[in-house]
Amino acid sequence: MNRRTFAISALSALGASRVMGANDRIRVGLIGSGGRGRQDWSQFVKQSDVDPMAVCDVYDPFREQGIEMTGGRAKPYKDFRKLLEQKDLDAVIVATPDHWHAYITIAACQAGKDVYCEKPLSLFVTEGRKMVDAARKNNRVVQTGSQQRSGSHYAEAVKLIQDGGIGEVHRIHAGFQRNLYPGLKPTELASGLTSALDWDMWLGPAPKRDFDPFRCIYNFRWFWDYSGGQMTNWGAHHLDIARWIANADGPSEVSGFGGRYSLTDGGETPDLQQVTYRFPKMLITWTSSEVAEGKPVTLDIYGTKGMMTLLRNGYTVTPEKIGSKSDAKAAMPAMNVKGGELDQTHARNFLDCVKSRKRPNADIEDGHRSAIMCHLGNISTKLGRSLKWDCAKEQIVGDAEASKLLTRPYRAPWRLA
Ligand SMILES: NC(=O)c1ccc[n+]([C@@H]2O[C@H](COP(=O)([O-])OP(=O)(O)OC[C@H]3O[C@@H](n4cnc5c(N)ncnc54)[C@H](O)[C@@H]3O)[C@@H](O)[C@H]2O)c1
C-alpha cells in the first residue's frame, strides 16, 4: 500500500463472519453518535439479542452520550478504522454525515461487518455503485436507513396502488416544505473549535476547510461538500417510496431548478427547489421549500380513481368523481388507514437479516438507486438544465459537464478503492 494514502483494502484482511442461528446474539458498533446515530442506537440497544459493543465519534460529547446509552459497556473509539479492527463485532451502524457513508460502509463490508447505513446512501453516484459492489463481493447485509421501507402501511399502500386500487397512476408528487426564514444557527461549538472535535477527521475525504461551526454538526446538510440539502435529506425518503410505487430502477430524464434565494445563514443548498423526473408513463415531481410552509406536502399519488396521500402516520385516499357534473360518482370509497412504527421495525428487519442472510427491506441497491434520483435532481438544478439518464449504465447522456458531477476525488490520504 502506498504509505501516503489510506486505501480501504488495508482493512480487507480482517474480513470475518460467522453463521448465526435465531438465538444468537448480534454484536453491534455505532459509528457517528450524533442526532440520528443515537436515535438508531436507542432502537438497537433495546433489542434482546443485541450486544452494543462499541461507539465511535470524532466529537467527544456525542461519543460519551452513545456510551452512556449502553450503561458504559461499549468501548469508545475516535477512529472508525480501529473500531472496524474489533474482531468480535458482527455489524455496524453508520450515522456520520453523508460524505463519510461510502468510505466507512465499504471498509466495514471489507472487514466482514454487516452495515446499517443512514440515508442518503451516498454523496455521489459513483460512490453508491462501489458500495453495492462491496456489499455483494463480501456477502454483506446492508440496510439503508430509509425506515419508511419497513412501515407496514407503506408496503400495503404500494401494493394497493400497484394492484390498480386507485386506478391508473401517472403522477406522483413528493415534497417537504417548512419555514426556516431567515435561517438556521450552529447547534454545537458555536464559539469555535475546541479539542472536543477532531475537525480533520470530521472532514475526512471532503475538501480541506477552516473550521466553521455552521458547516459541522447537523447543519452539514446545507453544504455541497458534505450533503445535498433537502433534496437528499427528505428527498431520499419520499422519492424512495415514489420509485418503489413506480416499480422502476430510475428515471430517463430529470430537470431541476431552484436556488438559495431567501435564507441568509451561509448555507449553500437551495431553499427552494423543483425537480421533475420522467419515468415510462409517469412523472414524479419534487418540491422543497425552506422559506414558506404553505401546505407541507409530502407524498401525493394521483390515480384515475383516487388520490392517495401517503405519510408516516398513515394514508388517506380521496376518491375522484367520474362522470358529467350532474351525475358524477365517486370512483372508489374514501380510505383512511393509520400508520405503524417505523424505526424499530426497520432496525429489527436488519437484525433478522443479519441472522437469515436475506436482503433487508431497504437493501443497499434500492438505497443507491433512490440516492441517484436525489443526486440527479441536484446536478440538474446546479446546471439549470435537463439531463438524460442512462439508468442501466448509470451515466448522464451527452453532457460532459454534468457527468463530471457524478463523482469527486477524495482528499488525500482518503481514497476509494
Ligand atoms: N433515517 C432518518 O430519518 C434520518 C434522520 C436524521 C438524519 N439521518 C441521517 O443520519 C446522518 C447523520 O445525521 P445527523 O443529523 O445525526 O448529524 P449529526 O451531525 O448530529 O451527527 C453526525 C455525527 O457523526 C460524527 N462524525 C463525523 N465524522 C465522523 C467520523 N469520521 N467518525 C465517526 N464519527 C464521525 C459527528 O461528529 C456527529 O456526531 C445523515 O446522513 C442524515 O441524513 C437520517
The ligand as an SDF file (V2000), in Angstrom:
LIG
                    3D

 44 48  0  0  0  0  0  0  0  0999 V2000
  -33.3530    7.9990    8.7220 N   0  0  0  0  0  0  0  0  0  0  0  0
  -33.6980    9.1890    9.1710 C   0  0  0  0  0  0  0  0  0  0  0  0
  -34.8610    9.5070    9.3900 O   0  0  0  0  0  0  0  0  0  0  0  0
  -32.6030   10.1960    9.4590 C   0  0  0  0  0  0  0  0  0  0  0  0
  -32.8870   11.2830   10.3160 C   0  0  0  0  0  0  0  0  0  0  0  0
  -31.8500   12.1910   10.5630 C   0  0  0  0  0  0  0  0  0  0  0  0
  -30.5940   12.0150    9.9740 C   0  0  0  0  0  0  0  0  0  0  0  0
  -30.3720   10.9540    9.1480 N   0  0  0  0  0  0  0  0  0  0  0  0
  -29.0520   10.7680    8.5180 C   0  0  0  0  0  0  0  0  0  0  0  0
  -28.1050   10.4720    9.5450 O   0  0  0  0  0  0  0  0  0  0  0  0
  -26.8260   11.0200    9.2110 C   0  0  0  0  0  0  0  0  0  0  0  0
  -26.3170   11.8570   10.3820 C   0  0  0  0  0  0  0  0  0  0  0  0
  -27.1720   12.9560   10.5720 O   0  0  0  0  0  0  0  0  0  0  0  0
  -27.3120   13.6700   11.9940 P   0  0  0  0  0  0  0  0  0  0  0  0
  -28.4490   14.5920   11.9580 O   0  0  0  0  0  0  0  0  0  0  0  0
  -27.2960   12.6340   13.0510 O   0  0  0  0  0  0  0  0  0  0  0  0
  -25.9660   14.5190   12.0470 O   0  0  0  0  0  0  0  0  0  0  0  0
  -25.0770   14.8980   13.3290 P   0  0  0  0  0  0  0  0  0  0  0  0
  -24.1610   15.9660   12.9040 O   0  0  0  0  0  0  0  0  0  0  0  0
  -25.9600   15.1380   14.5030 O   0  0  0  0  0  0  0  0  0  0  0  0
  -24.2900   13.5420   13.6140 O   0  0  0  0  0  0  0  0  0  0  0  0
  -23.2480   13.0610   12.8180 C   0  0  0  0  0  0  0  0  0  0  0  0
  -22.1770   12.5410   13.7640 C   0  0  0  0  0  0  0  0  0  0  0  0
  -21.1390   11.9140   13.0060 O   0  0  0  0  0  0  0  0  0  0  0  0
  -19.9090   12.2670   13.6350 C   0  0  0  0  0  0  0  0  0  0  0  0
  -18.7970   12.0380   12.7080 N   0  0  0  0  0  0  0  0  0  0  0  0
  -18.3570   12.8100   11.6800 C   0  0  0  0  0  0  0  0  0  0  0  0
  -17.2860   12.2560   11.1010 N   0  0  0  0  0  0  0  0  0  0  0  0
  -17.0330   11.1110   11.7660 C   0  0  0  0  0  0  0  0  0  0  0  0
  -16.0480   10.0940   11.6420 C   0  0  0  0  0  0  0  0  0  0  0  0
  -15.0840   10.1520   10.7120 N   0  0  0  0  0  0  0  0  0  0  0  0
  -16.0660    9.0560   12.5070 N   0  0  0  0  0  0  0  0  0  0  0  0
  -17.0090    8.9910   13.4750 C   0  0  0  0  0  0  0  0  0  0  0  0
  -17.9680    9.9270   13.6500 N   0  0  0  0  0  0  0  0  0  0  0  0
  -17.9920   10.9600   12.7970 C   0  0  0  0  0  0  0  0  0  0  0  0
  -20.1070   13.7100   14.0350 C   0  0  0  0  0  0  0  0  0  0  0  0
  -19.1460   14.1410   14.9740 O   0  0  0  0  0  0  0  0  0  0  0  0
  -21.5290   13.6800   14.5690 C   0  0  0  0  0  0  0  0  0  0  0  0
  -21.5780   13.3750   15.9410 O   0  0  0  0  0  0  0  0  0  0  0  0
  -27.0240   11.8190    7.9200 C   0  0  0  0  0  0  0  0  0  0  0  0
  -26.5820   11.0650    6.8280 O   0  0  0  0  0  0  0  0  0  0  0  0
  -28.5290   12.0260    7.8570 C   0  0  0  0  0  0  0  0  0  0  0  0
  -29.0230   12.1290    6.5420 O   0  0  0  0  0  0  0  0  0  0  0  0
  -31.3490   10.0350    8.8980 C   0  0  0  0  0  0  0  0  0  0  0  0
  1  2  1  0
  2  3  2  0
  2  4  1  0
  4  5  1  0
  4 44  2  0
  5  6  2  0
  6  7  1  0
  7  8  2  0
  8  9  1  0
  8 44  1  0
  9 10  1  0
  9 42  1  0
 10 11  1  0
 11 12  1  0
 11 40  1  0
 12 13  1  0
 13 14  1  0
 14 15  2  0
 14 16  1  0
 14 17  1  0
 17 18  1  0
 18 19  2  0
 18 20  1  0
 18 21  1  0
 21 22  1  0
 22 23  1  0
 23 24  1  0
 23 38  1  0
 24 25  1  0
 25 26  1  0
 25 36  1  0
 26 27  1  0
 26 35  1  0
 27 28  2  0
 28 29  1  0
 29 30  1  0
 29 35  2  0
 30 31  1  0
 30 32  2  0
 32 33  1  0
 33 34  2  0
 34 35  1  0
 36 37  1  0
 36 38  1  0
 38 39  1  0
 40 41  1  0
 40 42  1  0
 42 43  1  0
M  CHG  2   8   1  16  -1
M  END
$$$$
